[in-house]
Amino acid sequence: MAASLFAALRGIDTIQVGPVGTLPFASGLLDFIGVHPVRTGRWHPNPWEAIAQLRQDESDHPYAVMTTREMRTAWKQMLAFLTDSGLPYVAHPERNMRMINPVGTVKLTYAVPRSMMAADEALRRRPPCLLVDFAGLKGFSARQIAARLKLHWPALRTTRLPIPALEGELQPERLARFLERRDHCRELAKAIKSRLAGAQAVGLPAVVGLHRAGPHFDLIQRRLGVPLFEIPTLLPSVPGRRLLDTFSRQLPRLGVRTWYQYAVKQAQIRADGALHFRIGSAADGFWVQSRAAILATGRFLGRGLHAERTAIRENLFDLPVHQPDKRGQWHHKDLLHPDGHAINRAGLMVDARFRPVDKDGAPRHPRLFAAGSILAHQDWVRQKCGSGLAITSAYAAVAACAQIPRGLEGTHAP
Amino acid sequence: MAPPLSFIQQREPAGDGPLKTTVLIIGGGVTGTGLARDLALRGIESVVVEKRDVNAGASGANHGLLHSGARYVASDPAAAAECRRESLRLKQLAPHCIEDTGGLFVAVAGDDENYIADFPGLCARCGIKAQPLDGREAREMEPCLSERLIAAYRVADAAIDPFRLALDNMAHAVQLGGRLLRFNAVVGFNLAHQRIRSVVLRDDITGRSQEIEAEVVVNAAGAWAGEVAALAGARIPLLYSKGSLLVTGTRIAQRVINRLRHPSDGDILVPGGTVSILGTTSERSASPDAIYPEIQEVDRIIDQGTAMVPMLATTRYIRAYCGVRPLVSCGEACDDRSVSRGFALIDHGQADDNPLDNFLTITGGKLTTYRLMAEKTADRVCQRLGRGDACRTQSEPLPDTVAGRWTEPGLAPRTWMERGNPGDLLLCECEMIPQAVVDDLVRTLARQGGAASLKAIGLRSRIGKGPCQGTFCSQRVAAYLYDRGVWQDDRGIDELRAFLRERWRGQAPLLWDISLAQAELLEATHCGLFGLELDPVDPGG
């Protein structure tokens, strides 16, 4: 998504092919970098300081290949796009924000939906605060969150609200669709307000609307008269859905041809160097030739990589994958081992222009780029850098792609 | 919000004096729990102490196979005949724990033809019925079988749920006055005059110690029997043989399928409700602790199993696990007259060095013969006590109790649909486990005097056993337990960590293809978002 956006902003004629990937699993928090080094588990309030140290410690990390200026521009363009598209995101340029999780832990992240912003301030000031949850919403318990946070935040209270119109199980998205109606939001605000009892902030699961999330959040907050913040839920999450809907709606308006319903079934580098992609299914596919391509296919969940019992492969071009020698080295015996799992650093090695390279460092193709979690030498889970990696590497890859002179179709550029 | 559960039982504070019981049984596996029931039915009071949870050792880490006996006809005819008798008995007395699937023994091209030729005669010698089938018949019965079959026999194997078996045995013993102390490790013995005067326990949850005085102490600690005996100065020379097994994502066959050859790796496929279990291996281990199913074992099991069932090469595996078989070399202390060669009943009163007149060890054996092992041990206990009725487990049906029922695949969803309560939310969507089942399990655990941990709930149900391996249900159950007032403070973080780590042990060697993508989601959720790998977990401590 990020690569399509940056390509469109540069006026590059772009086709985005493939299912929507892992965006529905996104929490809505846009991490830049929270932890470095992984082994010590050290949280960094200032992401730029963490990146400076990371570049010294891990020269192969994708963040070490980019300039700070590229990173700042990437974030600026992405956040502006989201905000202009009706999904306002906020970030403090020089610091990570603190956010609450559904298990009651706190994490640092860089940019958050405006609907989550007040959690950062609330965690700092710890005012009397009411945490709300909903009967029927599984895996989200205000009591659970408060039980942990109360150790340092005694003024936390909890309440559970029934939604009589929605009997039984409540999936987050179902609740969010229910709160697409203003009258439902007014009723919710009324119910919460009756239980405020002096609370100076209110937290609730991230379910306040989908397409009308911004105005409806404002409506509830205004009626409560105190800061309101959303808390991420278990997956699939509504903030992830909001991001997906925003990109799906806006990218075509920017000229991107979004073919989410199709998949790339086959990719070829032909003898003349041209990049060809068979789109669709084996039965009804068609071929597309492109001047350049960016692999933003993700890892195993996104199907950019595939693991067999003996080795890891890149799915489209069978590109060389940096990986541990044996399967026995892929994972630690302890899920939570502080070193992280070696397989998480497997992926595509790239050059300074984000082109996948062979073991000798030569690019496989002059106009084939890669971005996001498929890149090697990073552990986005443990470093808390998933979104930042996707956004900044997409920006860098598109920037490199944009430098290709026109008229090189079908040839190998030097 | 539903009211907090009122039946949450706090752990009993240690009293001033030692607890007293007639028989103290060390080990809450299927033998220990079976012995508790056997003694209770004879009117003998007992306490079972278990350092972890019921079936935490090899009793919970096996195929769940009720042997017809055919597997042992060549290597151990006595054990084979014993299996035949006990298998028939358990099918009558504990049918709710058993799926009487029947079984096949199949050989494929290249297998030892002498063994194949001898097999029917060896079965007949042990009284085991083995009906010959041709390859076509066998494949009609089980289409997953290889086309390269060269011999097939039908036998009376069955699948048995070892968790339900142990939990029901324990529950019945408790109904009759017995007692279970979970998470209580034996840390010492007080000896006097060639007897165990008291046993010192440490509660692993509270950290408190307490003593128990018993007239007879039975060491039924399985692979840990040697370590327990050593605490009393007794020596049991044990070797440890690790066996690993794999759980498939779906049920591959309706019957038990055995390879018709000398027992080896990866040659038994056992149905287990909605899945199949493929195993096992035999690897010498230096210790019964810190064992893992290793990648080379996993690959060997799959490669060997594929010869009889080709689809095992490509099917999805959702979990691996392993257990340790204790191999006993007990010398003159073994009582060969009263017990089979399949297991060892050691009377430490007959030992040359440091005899202990009120100390017995029962170890070895097979799941299929657990009842017989309990019976022989109880006979010896009664002999030592000079009282006790005759064994009744030979004829008394095992009650179907609530304690063990939720381990049955499919029961929770069936019950949930029958009840039709839309407010009873499914906490585990893979295995369709609703809130009511979790409530039931919390009550059961309270009756057993223990806390409701995620691991304990998982052991007594199908929670976390589906394809997601706890990714989502762990947090859903955690949230629910907070809502019900079962958990307080920050206990949930440690619970999630412990539960996910336990599930991971079985996932890690199987992570390729779809399972790896699933694991990626698990780590993204619990580490990427929740930060559970970090200590301290929160920024700033």
Interface residues (C-beta under 8 A of the other chain):
Chain A: F25 S27 L29 D31 G34 V35 G41 W43 P45 R98 N101 P102 V103 G104 T105 V106 K107 L108 A135 G136 K138 G139 F140 S141 R143 Q144 A147 R148 L151 R160 E167 G168 E169 P232 L234 L235 R299 F300 L301 R303 H306 A307 E308 R309 K326 R327 G328 W330 H331 H332 K333 D334 L335 L336 H337 P338 G340 H341 I343 N344 W380 V381 R382 K384 G386
Chain B: M1 Y292 E294 I295 Q296 D299 P422 G423 L425 L426 L427 F472 Q475 R476 A478 A479 Y480 Y482 D483 W487 Q488 D489 D490 R491 G492 I493 L496 R497 L500 R501 W504 R505 A508 L511 W512 D513 L516 A517 A519 E520 L521 L522 E523 A524 T525 H526 C527 G528 L529 F530 G531 L532 E533 L534 D535 V537 D538 P539 G540
